[in-house]
């Protein structure tokens, strides 16, 4: 990585602040020992770290989708640093969150209502989950000038978790 503006490498090989805050030392670079948010490798490094932690907790990555992990009692879906946990028992989810918090710094944000622009609703009686992308659908209809002329139809997707 390039040195931050206003710094230079002194003759004794230490990083020093320059008297001119606009100075750019273009002859030296620094090697990062840890991830730095915003670096192009940051996402890959985070994913490798997350994968290692999940495997240590007994998860197996999907052969089709690298962001989907299975374990005998639950399923974990990941998008960057957001995770969804699906399990038949609430205590399975609670135990997993506890185990994950021993490895990672995390926040339990409770039941999902919206995730990545998808509205998620659960029906406890029928034991179904409904997912809708109303914002995206409305945006597409608006772009195509079909918002007022369209006749919506339900298009259910069938999926069963075992």
KEFI-720006 format. One line per 3 residues: number of its first residue (from 1); their letters; for each residue x, y, z of C-alpha. Coordinates in nm, 4 decimals. Layout:
NUM	a	X:Y:Z  ... $
END
This chain:
1	xxx	0.0000:0.0000:0.0000  0.1230:0.3529:-0.0656  0.2250:0.5546:0.2362 $
4	xxx	-0.0448:0.7884:0.3654  -0.0149:1.1488:0.2511  0.2116:1.3524:0.4803 $
7	xxx	0.4349:1.0591:0.5832  0.7739:0.9346:0.4674  1.0306:0.6675:0.5525 $
10	xxx	1.3206:0.8170:0.7468  1.6850:0.7047:0.6950  1.6509:0.4811:1.0052 $
13	xxx	1.3612:0.2995:0.8262  1.0904:0.4345:1.0555  0.7668:0.5945:0.9407 $
16	xxx	0.7739:0.9665:1.0156  0.5319:1.2523:0.9709  0.6550:1.5042:0.7140 $
19	xxx	0.6562:1.8796:0.7879  0.4527:1.9301:0.4683  0.1126:1.7567:0.5155 $
22	xxx	0.0651:1.7360:0.1357  0.3945:1.5447:0.0837  0.3678:1.2110:-0.1031 $
25	xxx	0.6479:0.9557:-0.0570  0.6247:0.7607:-0.3819  0.9427:0.5577:-0.3346 $
28	xxx	0.8235:0.3453:-0.0410  0.5306:0.1161:0.0228  0.4039:-0.0627:0.3315 $
31	xxx	0.2930:-0.4230:0.3632  -0.0221:-0.4705:0.5653  -0.0149:-0.7396:0.8315 $
34	xxx	-0.3924:-0.7350:0.8681  -0.6946:-0.6652:0.6559  -0.7770:-0.3041:0.5842 $
37	xxx	-1.1373:-0.2189:0.5011  -1.1674:-0.1099:0.1409  -0.8718:-0.3063:0.0032 $
40	xxx	-0.9627:-0.5259:-0.2910  -0.8442:-0.8355:-0.1011  -1.0521:-0.7522:0.2089 $
43	xxx	-1.3663:-0.9356:0.0966  -1.1736:-1.2506:0.0037  -0.9776:-1.2464:0.3298 $
46	xxx	-1.2975:-1.2005:0.5303  -1.4675:-1.4865:0.3444  -1.1709:-1.7200:0.4048 $
49	xxx	-1.1770:-1.6312:0.7763  -1.5547:-1.6826:0.7959  -1.5395:-2.0138:0.6074 $
52	xxx	-1.2711:-2.1461:0.8428  -1.4833:-2.0514:1.1458  -1.7985:-2.2097:1.0041 $
55	xxx	-1.6218:-2.5327:0.9146  -1.4843:-2.5487:1.2698  -1.8467:-2.5375:1.3901 $
58	xxx	-1.9424:-2.8369:1.1755  -2.0768:-2.6604:0.8671  -2.0262:-2.7849:0.5137 $
61	xxx	-2.0239:-2.5394:0.2221  -2.2704:-2.5980:-0.0584  -2.1206:-2.7474:-0.3731 $
64	xxx	-2.3308:-2.5068:-0.5806  -2.3311:-2.1799:-0.3846  -2.0243:-2.0821:-0.1767 $
67	xxx	-2.2401:-1.8543:0.0397  -2.4637:-2.1368:0.1624  -2.3589:-2.3636:0.4501 $
70	xxx	-2.5297:-2.6732:0.5851  -2.5141:-2.8497:0.9182  -2.7264:-3.1378:1.0446 $
73	xxx	-2.9516:-2.8985:1.2386  -2.9483:-2.5717:1.0413  -2.8720:-2.3810:0.7241 $
76	xxx	-2.6694:-2.0599:0.7064  -2.6981:-1.8146:0.4137  -2.4317:-1.5433:0.3878 $
79	xxx	-2.4017:-1.2189:0.1965  -2.0742:-1.0408:0.2768  -2.1103:-1.0024:0.6539 $
82	xxx	-2.4864:-1.0537:0.6829  -2.6086:-1.4006:0.7738  -2.9436:-1.5734:0.7859 $
85	xxx	-2.9833:-1.8826:1.0024  -3.2618:-2.1317:0.9358  -3.3394:-2.4059:1.1866 $
88	xxx	-3.6409:-2.5986:1.3115  -3.5700:-2.5095:1.6762  -3.5098:-2.1606:1.8184 $
91	xxx	-3.2559:-2.2948:2.0673  -3.0450:-2.4231:1.7744  -3.0235:-2.0670:1.6434 $
94	xxx	-2.9487:-1.9284:1.9916  -2.6717:-2.1857:2.0468  -2.5209:-2.1125:1.7048 $
97	xxx	-2.5220:-1.7363:1.7668  -2.3437:-1.7972:2.0986  -2.0823:-2.0175:1.9275 $
100	xxx	-2.0340:-1.7645:1.6463  -1.9923:-1.4801:1.8968  -1.7017:-1.6725:2.0524 $
103	xxx	-1.5249:-1.6578:1.7138  -1.6524:-1.3364:1.5552  -1.7655:-0.9934:1.6676 $
106	xxx	-2.1331:-0.9984:1.5788  -2.4716:-0.8446:1.6420  -2.7887:-1.0505:1.6664 $
109	xxx	-3.0482:-0.8370:1.4920  -3.3364:-1.0712:1.5726  -3.5925:-1.2078:1.3321 $
112	xxx	-3.5633:-1.0934:0.9749  -3.8129:-0.8563:0.8229  -3.6048:-0.7151:0.5378 $
115	xxx	-3.2863:-0.8679:0.4005  -3.0975:-0.7296:0.0999  -3.4092:-0.5585:-0.0338 $
118	xxx	-3.6296:-0.8628:0.0201  -3.9294:-0.8433:0.2550  -3.9528:-1.1694:0.4514 $
121	xxx	-4.2660:-1.2706:0.6388  -4.3391:-1.5904:0.8301  -4.6766:-1.7489:0.8929 $
124	xxx	-4.6601:-1.9553:1.2127  -4.9927:-2.1294:1.1429  -4.9151:-2.2555:0.7927 $
127	xxx	-4.5416:-2.2717:0.8688  -4.4550:-2.0914:0.5474  -4.2129:-1.8153:0.4600 $
130	xxx	-4.3032:-1.5520:0.2015  -4.0371:-1.3432:0.0283  -4.1185:-1.0358:-0.1809 $
133	xxx	-3.9104:-0.7790:-0.3671  -4.1756:-0.5105:-0.3908  -3.9270:-0.2238:-0.4321 $
136	xxx	-3.7454:-0.3940:-0.7196  -4.0684:-0.4982:-0.8898  -4.2108:-0.1457:-0.8630 $
139	xxx	-3.8864:-0.0001:-1.0000  -3.8940:-0.2334:-1.3025  -4.2612:-0.1575:-1.3703 $
142	xxx	-4.1917:0.2162:-1.3450  -3.8921:0.1927:-1.5822  -4.1059:0.0037:-1.8356 $
145	xxx	-4.3979:0.2440:-1.7881  -4.6200:-0.0466:-1.6788  -4.6905:0.0538:-1.3200 $
148	xxx	-5.0538:0.1542:-1.3778  -5.1379:-0.0891:-1.6597  -5.0125:-0.4129:-1.5022 $
151	xxx	-5.2321:-0.6830:-1.3505  -5.0322:-0.8542:-1.0747  -5.0472:-1.2300:-1.0258 $
154	xxx	-4.9146:-1.4395:-0.7412  -4.6120:-1.6469:-0.8420  -4.5311:-1.8734:-0.5495 $
157	xxx	-4.2024:-2.0556:-0.5302  -4.2098:-2.3968:-0.3714  -3.9247:-2.4989:-0.1486 $
160	xxx	-3.9117:-2.7384:0.1397  -3.6337:-2.7454:0.3981  -3.5580:-3.0847:0.5498 $
END
